[in-house]
Amino acid sequence: FLGLENLMLQLDFSAPPDEVTIDWLGETNELELEDDAIHYTWQTQVPLTPQTLSWQNERLEDSLNIQVHAQKETPTGKVSASASIRMIEITGDIFDIYPVLSG
């Protein structure tokens, strides 16, 4: 990914969750839930952050991760599930390719 590029997650659940949080770059984002909905889209913009990988495939920083946590209250108690999207690489920002696109 490039800094300032849009990132979109499609989240599908088997039952409507009671709570969903997304951890990304040290921030916890809570989804606004709708009654009985099981499909959600979460969008964010990749911030201008140091590169994790050069265009020559050199490791510059640790790769990034997104954690999704969901909870649902059931008659037998609270059920939770988590998923990780790992090894997200930042290879620069949109300004790195602007001269190529405009040129």
C-alpha positions as CSV (number, residue, x, y, z in Angstrom):
1,F,0.0,0.0,0.0
2,L,0.9,3.6,-0.4
3,G,0.4,6.4,2.2
4,L,-2.8,8.3,1.5
5,E,-4.2,5.3,-0.4
6,N,-7.7,4.2,0.7
7,L,-8.0,0.8,2.5
8,M,-11.3,-1.0,2.6
9,L,-12.3,-4.1,4.6
10,Q,-15.4,-6.2,3.9
11,L,-16.5,-7.8,7.1
12,D,-19.0,-10.7,7.0
13,F,-20.3,-12.4,10.1
14,S,-22.5,-15.5,10.5
15,A,-24.7,-13.6,13.0
16,P,-25.3,-10.0,13.8
17,P,-22.5,-8.9,16.2
18,D,-23.1,-6.9,19.3
19,E,-19.7,-5.2,19.1
20,V,-16.9,-4.9,16.5
21,T,-13.6,-3.2,17.0
22,I,-10.8,-2.7,14.5
23,D,-7.2,-2.1,15.8
24,W,-5.0,-0.3,13.2
25,L,-1.8,1.7,13.8
26,G,-2.4,1.9,17.6
27,E,-6.0,3.2,17.3
28,T,-9.1,1.2,18.1
29,N,-12.1,2.0,15.9
30,E,-15.6,0.8,16.9
31,L,-18.0,0.0,14.1
32,E,-21.4,1.5,14.1
33,L,-23.7,-1.5,14.0
34,E,-27.1,-1.9,12.5
35,D,-29.8,-4.2,13.7
36,D,-29.6,-7.6,12.2
37,A,-26.8,-6.7,9.8
38,I,-24.1,-9.2,9.1
39,H,-22.2,-7.4,6.3
40,Y,-20.1,-4.3,7.0
41,T,-17.5,-2.2,5.2
42,W,-14.8,-0.3,7.1
43,Q,-12.7,2.3,5.2
44,T,-9.7,4.3,6.2
45,Q,-6.9,6.1,4.6
46,V,-3.4,4.8,5.0
47,P,-1.5,7.6,6.8
48,L,1.8,9.0,5.7
49,T,3.9,6.7,7.8
50,P,7.4,5.3,7.3
51,Q,7.9,2.7,4.7
52,T,8.0,-0.9,5.9
53,L,9.4,-2.3,2.6
54,S,11.4,-0.6,-0.1
55,W,10.5,-1.0,-3.8
56,Q,13.7,-3.1,-4.0
57,N,12.2,-5.5,-1.4
58,E,14.4,-4.3,1.5
59,R,12.9,-4.5,4.9
60,L,12.8,-1.0,6.4
61,E,10.4,-1.4,9.3
62,D,8.2,-4.2,10.7
63,S,5.1,-4.9,8.6
64,L,1.7,-3.7,9.9
65,N,-1.3,-5.6,11.1
66,I,-5.0,-5.0,11.4
67,Q,-6.9,-6.8,14.2
68,V,-10.7,-7.3,14.0
69,H,-12.5,-8.3,17.2
70,A,-16.2,-9.2,17.4
71,Q,-18.5,-10.1,20.3
72,K,-22.0,-11.5,20.6
73,E,-24.1,-12.1,23.7
74,T,-25.8,-15.5,23.6
75,P,-28.1,-17.3,26.0
76,T,-25.1,-19.2,27.3
77,G,-22.7,-16.2,27.6
78,K,-20.6,-13.9,25.6
79,V,-18.9,-15.3,22.4
80,S,-16.0,-13.5,20.8
81,A,-13.9,-14.0,17.7
82,S,-10.8,-12.2,16.3
83,A,-9.1,-12.1,13.0
84,S,-5.8,-10.6,11.9
85,I,-4.7,-9.3,8.6
86,R,-0.9,-9.5,8.8
87,M,2.1,-8.4,6.8
88,I,0.6,-5.2,5.4
89,E,3.5,-3.4,3.7
90,I,3.8,0.4,3.1
91,T,6.0,1.0,0.1
92,G,5.9,4.8,0.0
93,D,3.1,7.3,-0.6
94,I,1.0,8.4,-3.5
95,F,3.4,11.3,-4.1
96,D,6.1,8.8,-5.0
97,I,4.2,7.7,-8.1
98,Y,2.6,11.1,-9.0
99,P,5.4,12.2,-11.4
100,V,5.0,8.9,-13.3
101,L,1.2,9.3,-13.6
102,S,1.4,13.0,-14.5
103,G,4.3,12.8,-16.8
